Structures are given as C-alpha cells and as structure tokens.
Amino acid sequence: MADRILTTHAGSLPRPDDLADLIWARQDGQDVDEAALEARIESAVKEVVEKQRDAGIDIVSDGEMSKTGFSTYVNERFSGFDGQAEFQADDVAPFPNLAMRLFNTPAMAHLVFANCVGPATLKDKEAVHHDVARLKSALGGSDPSNAFIGAISPGQIAFNYPDQHYGSHEAYLAALADELSYEYRAITDAGFNLQIDSPDMAMAAHCRSVGSSVGDWHIHLPLAVEALNAALAGISPEQVRLHVCWGNYGGPHHKDVPLADIIDEVLKVNAGTIYVEGANPRHAHEWRVFEETDIPDDRSVILGVIDVKSNHIEHPRLVADRLVQLGRIVGKDRLIAGTDCGFDTFIRFSLVDPDVAWLKLKALTEGAEIASGEL
C-alpha cells in the first residue's frame, strides 16, 4: 500500500502531429506505409510514457496512441458497423452558434460513429496484443501493475453506435459483452490495469446517437452494468478501474445528471476502483456525494482534480484542497489523483494545448504531494 496519494490520468494524451497526420490519412483512404505507421506508434508510446514519468505520474498509460479515439477504435477493430450516426447533446442544442464552434471542426469530421448493421464481432484480435506489447516495451521491464490500458464498455458502444441489427437493447449489450471480454482479458492477463471507459452511464441522461436503442437512461444504466459485469467475468476487480464522465466537450453541461443519481448503479460494477470527475465547474462539488454513499472497504476512488476543458493550469494548492476534501472521507490509502477525462479523447479533439496539458499533469503530482502530507 502506498504511503501517499498516487497519481494517474484518464488515458488519452496529446498525440504527436506527425502520428495524427498518418492516422487521419489512413482514415481518409490515402495510401499509408503501414510499417512506418506501426513504427511511429511504437516510438510515440515510448515518448508518452517518458513524458508521464517526467511529470511524476505513478500509474501511466500508452496515451491511446494507436487509436483514433477512446471509442471510435471500434470502427477499425470490429465488423458489423457501417454508415454514420448523428450525435445530439441536449445541453448544446439551444445554442446553435456554440454547436458550430464546438463541432464544425476537422476533428469532428474525422470522428465517425457508425450504426450496427450486422453481428458485432471483434475482427482484429491482434490489435490489443500490439497495444500490450508496445506498452510493455515502453515500460522497460517495470511492473505492469503500475500502468493501465483503456477499453470501451458494452454500454458505450450501444450509446455511440445505434443498433440496426439485434432489435433488442439487451441482446445488443450481451453480444458486445461477449466480444469485449477478449480485449479485457488480454489486457489484464498481461498484468496491466484495465480502465473501462463508460461515459454512457452518465451521458445517456442528456446525450444520444440518433436511433440509439439506449432510450430511457434509468433503464439503460442497470442493463449496461449487467453487461459490463458479464464481460468482466473472471477478472479480478483489483485490476479494473471504471471511468464515468459527462462528456469531454466544451458545452454548458447544465443538463448533466448528478453523480448522486447514478452512484449506486456505478458501484455495482465489479471494479476495484471507480473514477469520477471532480475538477470542472459542473462537478467539482460532487466529492460531497461520498459523504452519504457507502463505499465498500475494498474500493478505491480516482478523483478528477484537473479540468481537461480549460487551459488554466490548476494551482497545486487547489489540487491538494480537492484531494483533502475527499481523502478525509474515504482515506488517503483509497484515494488516487487523476484528470476529469482524457486530454485527447479523439485525435485533435482536445480543448487544451498539448504543452499546457503536460504542465497540468505536473500540477497534479505537486498537488497530490501536498495533500499526502496533510492527510
């Protein structure tokens, strides 16, 4: 057990421009030297691991260098998806000028959610093993339990990729769980922590892909938990961290469901660590939820204490204050410091300048050190 608050982040980190250009070129149907792309992904993972270590991050990731996005990698690795789905957000809809500013961008032009038009099948089973091998190489022999790799949840795929094949939300989720279990086991069998990215558990209350089978979020949430637990069967909860967020876009977020309304279902996931937002203006107060929520003794909490939608660099004292507030409730030994979400959830989707992102991570580690001394 660490004698201080450990630090981590939500997975995606700024990608080098040349790597982003190569991935977008392949997405656009251009001829890309696949060997050169693979070599650049491998070197980018080594670079991003070193940068995390320089910033003082304890539990590092591959930065999602191989993926177009935390969820859109489904397009490359699964069969059964085609076409393009339209995404809607209730908080942005009343503000068309803001919507144009946020979403009429080259990044959004490359952000494609498809429809499920056939059996959802993991067609590229080697991709996750390549992710594992790259991160192991970048770690240079250090303990893989000090690193993590992210993977999408069944609920998030159903949320982003409307079902036009199964005809039943439950059947769609079950099929996705069956396929995703392979990826989950590959990551945990390699000794890494598995981060399940499941923004749908919060976002389904105010966002949707048109035609999605998700429907009423009150119905979706327990079904999504059930499907995720089925996919996690046989994996130690100690290796699993569940990341729930309200969307990494610069909208008003005034339609976000409160954490208090979903926390009971979130805690039913067989994950040893839950990971929630705690830095942005809409959710920075929700550490108070843990005053009234019974957190099992074997659970830890990653609290987002860095806002990934603002170029303000948090003062380490502010970071420490956020951690101390929750640490006094759950205990220092069950608290990990993180970011609200990823810095580059989709390629070039970030609202934060890449160089600023690294200074924010440095502030995270400095604040965690202060809080560790006070708790």
NORQUI-V175667 format. One record per helix or strand of 3 or more residues. SS is the DSSP state (helix for helix, strand for strand). FROM is the first residue (numbers start at 1). LEN is the number of residues. Records with the same first field share a line. If there is no record, write none. Layout:
SS = FROM-LEN / FROM-LEN
This chain:
helix = 17-11 / 34-22 / 74-4 / 90-4 / 96-8 / 106-4 / 127-13 / 144-3 / 154-7 / 169-21 / 200-4 / 217-15 / 237-3 / 259-8 / 286-6 / 316-15 / 332-3 / 354-21
strand = 78-5 / 87-3 / 115-8 / 147-6 / 193-5 / 207-3 / 240-4 / 273-4 / 300-5 / 335-4
